[in-house]
Structures are given as structure tokens and as C-alpha cells.
Amino acid sequence: MIQSSRLTAAALACVLSFGTAPAWAAPEKYKIDPTHSFVTFTIPHLGYSLLQGRFNRIDGQFTVDPEQPDRGAIQITVETGSVDSNHAERDKHLKGKDFLDVDRFPKAEFTSKKIVEKDGKVLVEGDLTLHGIIRPVRFEAKAIGSGPDPWGGFRRGYAGSLTLKRADFGISYNLGPAAETLELGLFIEGLKQ
């Protein structure tokens, strides 16, 4: 039983660290690179097409612990006023009281609570604060790659996505039944500290 638990922990460590770090390595801390990281959103438009956008200002950090992968963590902060849907008038509406209400809620945040392995996948669980409401969410994360950069640093990147029901976060402006949910995309690149 003990050997099986160790094997499971080792397997998860390989998933999170790409198998490149020795088992005795210290936790690795990364600062999110805001110029190479993105939080995007996709929502149906009238049920006929998909509207896509992004938030231009994000910040945060994450930790990878090759020895104890369940101690890995991530924290992301998004400036809601940086919403960008490639249309100034629409962005003004999105920033207003019908949607993000950025004057009252200038930031959205995600803080992980745990990282788990299930059915061969790495799942991240945590709390999402959006529009002043905190709700637990979970999503699957995928390791994109890691290694040295041309400037002497070391980088690591991940991608993930989650589907949200707008009304769960108090955003219930009528966009039609096709637009009750939206998908958030997380594309995170961190620079090792």
C-alpha cells in the first residue's frame, strides 16, 4: 500500500514537472509573465457564432513541487477593466453594471486549493472570485513545456479551460439561452524565481 502511494505520487510529479527534476528537488516558484500569458473568454452570440475576447492585464504566481505534487499551487489576478473584445463600444458595455461592473469589482481572482490526479489527468481545484462572488471551480490543466529561455531564465507553461454559468456569478443580463455559459481559457507562462 505504501509502495503504491509512492508510485502514484511519483507519477503525478512526472506529469507536473515533465520528469526533468529529481525527486529531492525543492519547490519551484514562478512569477506569471503577463506578456506571454492570457485569460480569454468565448461565449455564443445569439446562438449563431462565437464571440471571443481576452483580458489584457493579468498577474500572479505558481509553485511546482516535484517531490510533493499535491503541494503545487497557482494564484491569478485579472484586471477586469482590461477586457478586450476588439470593439470599443462592446467593451464599454462589458465594463458596465450589466456585466463586469469594473468600478465595483476591479479584479477577478483564482486561488487553487489542491491539485489532484484522476483518470490519468491533472485537475486543479480552487476558488474563483468574479463580480464579487466566490465559487469553487475545477478544471483540467495541461503542461505545455518547460526549459531555459534566451535570457538566462527558466520558464514553464500550462493551459487549461473551464466553463462558467454567468448567473452563478451574478451576471444575468439577457443574452439569450445560448449564452448562459461561457468558456474561460487560461494560458499561463511563468518565469522561475
RAMO-V385065 format. One line per field, one symbol per residue. ss: DSSP state (H for helix, E for strand, - for the rest). phi: phi as a letter, one per 40 degrees, with the letter a starting at -180 (. if undefined). burial: 1 if it has 16 or more other C-alpha atoms within 10 Angstrom, else 0. Layout:
# RAMO-V385065
ss = ???
phi = ???
burial = ???
This chain:
# RAMO-V385065
ss = -HHHHHHHHHHHHHHHH----------EEEEE-----EEEEEEEE---EEEEEEE--EEEEEEE----HHH-EEEEEEEHHHEE---HHHHHHHH-----------EEEEEEEEEEEE--EEEEEEEEEE--EEEEEEEEEEEEEEEE-----EEEEEEEEEEEEHHHH-------HHH-EEEEEEEEEEEE-
phi = .cccccccccccdcccbggcbcccccdbbbcccccbbabbbbacbggbabcbaabcbbaiaabbbccbdcccaabbbbccccdabgadccccccccccbcfcccbcbbbbbcbabbbafgbcbbbabbbafgbbbcbaacbbcciaicbcbgcbbabbbaaabbcdccbgbbdcbgccbcbabcbbbbbbbcc
burial = 0000000011111111100000000000111111001111111100000001111111111111111111011111111111111000001001100011110011111111111110000111111111110100110111100100000000111111101001001010000000111111111111110
